[in-house]
């Protein structure tokens, strides 16, 4: 299923490179709702998430000719652009909305809980098995960073740990994850 | 703190993971963006991490992507001719881009000027060529029925011979070209060649204008031509002139 979608994405991106706007529309039908969800988990606000998705589709259209399937699946490429854009909005262009309350604290719901997210991973996913092999706080830190865009200092204040400790601690968690997943 | 110190391989991998997670400090970002372009190994590690962590994107509850957002995307992409038949749409949008392109119109301007200049020269050339339309053509065939040469006679009285296939001329010999328009008079020599290649002008001065059916032939003769003014050697090829259309 995932493979089929990935192949579809590759073809659609190639068609975009040839100037086929209906391919971009098809990609929108296929991925936009999930992309909004991914962006909203990072940016919290729906309006900002839509802005990130809009920018991403414009980028896909203009950069489609640079897509190289040999360097990774089209779908991964699309989400890399989206995350890059959303993280820039979150960090580089830090907005007023984010300056008051700590990120990750507002509009928190059960769906956003890192443990819930891990259990939503497919049973067969190596990522689930390997994350579950980590200590709960290490697992939570990786998921919060990836899914909600928490920075080192966000994590430090959330976990009540010094910044330097969080950084080295997270690095070792990533090495463990890497060793587990291969 | 008892964990081993990361090796440099590991450090590069961790850096790639931090890049994917968005944990890289703003000051380090330009350096990493450059690495993504120039360091294939680093880009590969980043790709692998995207692959590993991408499963987390699948856990998102699907929101709704409405037509309103698509309309905004279309607006942001700029003008495109109204979508009609799917894939055909791409062409009009590219034409629009061309229509708005200054380099394109500059190029078109220069191209038009160049074309006008070419036309001016071309006119002169073709005026000259008009006199060079042959009125008669004779294809000279070997006795194996292969075309060996073409004779073209022009309105201004000149004629030329164009060889088609190479003719082996033994050393000390030559090929002589003859024409016969009246059996009572017999063949007249109109050219002598030592090496057969390309095009030669034929000597038709003093002879009547060539007419349809007139015979042309090539014979092998001594190096200085036939000593008796008539073909003496074997006929290499021959053909009758026909009126050119």
Interface residues (C-beta under 8 A of the other chain):
Chain A: X2 X15 X18 X19 X20 X21 X22 X23 X24 X25 X28 X29 X32 X33 X34 X35 X36 X37 X38 X40 X41 X46 X49 X50 X53 X54 X57 X58 X61 X71 X72 X73 X75 X76 X79 X80 X83 X87 X90 X91 X92 X111 X117 X120 X121 X122 X125 X126 X127 X128 X142 X143 X145 X146 X147 X149 X151 X152 X168 X170 X171 X172 X174 X175 X177 X178 X181
Chain B: X1 X3 X6 X10 X13 X14 X17 X18 X20 X21 X22 X23 X26 X43 X44 X47 X50 X51 X52 X53 X54 X55 X56 X57 X58 X59 X60 X61 X62 X63 X64 X65 X69 X70 X72 X73 X74 X76 X77 X80 X83 X86 X87 X89 X90 X91 X93 X94
